[in-house]
């Protein structure tokens, strides 16, 4: 699909089941939820697994653990698939506006990611804003990423390629950690996968487009929770599309959706990676709204998009395994 920055069109033409998903979603998380006290927002948001119940795939082994972080312990949940695809691991960060979620709000997403790719997934429970603003969550993730690279046996995982996966705000945190890994000499990141990432907060500073289940008011509120002042909105680890450079980043697979005000971020990021010589797979799924993973039981297109994304992530990690794809050696063909 050609890269485009056109905003979502209104009225929307939804994929089958998407209108019903939106109605069910907003019955639990109303459009004006961001105007409520943060504790009430969290209560409503954390009830979403009840509104959209999913089960973990059978055969997974799931364990909770605690790792030392930069400012205290960091909780993680480790998912090991019944049939491993090979050596390698994925580190996952949830999308929750940096403020709202926990290990349970995205438990089955992480579980399905492990089951569908065949790789262990380590889901990191980063600290939440506004109590812990930028860069707390970035640093929590980096601590776990470094531990995965240096001592994967601590997680019961064999050494192998390391990939990063995040949706929405979690995608933002994973791009920030790709930039840190490049600029600080490691660890080596084999690939990264993003679903509806937010990568330019500055464009929401004054105004921005509304889209189904994601309003401009919501974006401004969560940006103000995550950052302590407007100047931080331009930090390359907050709004990488504004000031970061993208050479030397790992291959990426990106799932964007047509009816999402963050589609522009995904498309712009894909183009910037391409311009920097980075291999990218971009899908812009028609008829879907922002981060539609909870719709996968109601909307066939959302289910297909999630399955394709998981397949793409697994493929990128397999391609990084030197045992399966050994590097070319000069003179080997002589």
Secondary structure, 3 states (H helix, E strand, C coil): CCCCCCCCCCCCCCCCCHHHHHHHHHHHCCCCHHHCCHHHHHHHHCCHHHHCCCCCCCCCEEEEEEEEECCEEEEEEEEECCCCCCCCEEEEECCCCCCCCCCCCCHHHHHHHHHHHCCEEEEEECCCCCCCCCCHHHHHHHHHHHHHHHCHHHHCCCCCCEEEEEECHHHHHHHHHHHHHHHCCCCCCCEEEEECCCCCCHHHCCCCCCECCECHHHHHHHHHHHCCCHHHHHCCCCCHHHHCCCCCCCEEEEEEEEECCCHHHHHHHHHHHHHCCCCEEEEEEEEEECCHHHHCCCCHHHHHHHHHHHHHHHHHHHHCCCCCCCCCCCCCCC
